[in-house]
């Protein structure tokens, strides 16, 4: 089974952000940069979550109540604990990166520079500072003093 077919803990967030089910997002002919990055992070997340589940299942199997206690290995459990810790750290990192991408990606819609994007209202006239007040008129015969 491919990572595109497996569920992840972030599928609902991806579907909300991009407005389509995950399988349709993978089928997009030419995904934008944000979608491409989101799907790549989702693929890594799916693998990390599968590793957590496998290690968890190994621990459950080795600690099954019906199992012979002489088969229990502290070394194997320690290894599984380290494996789970590494897988959980990877999962947390991929979730954080995907959350950050979904929060910071540009809103869906026409790309900048397209005809639709350039139809936004623009300021067409720029007004300058007010014109200076007219110079006072000088009255003749008063020695050049203003009235």
Secondary structure, DSSP 8 states (H G I E B T S, - for coil): --TTTS--TTHHHHHHHHSS-HHHHHH-TT--HHHHHHHHHHHHHHHHHHHHHHHHHHHHHHT-TTS-GGG--HHHHHHHHHHHHHHHHHHHHHHHHHHHHHHHS--SSS-TTSTTGGGS--------S--------B-TTTTS-B-
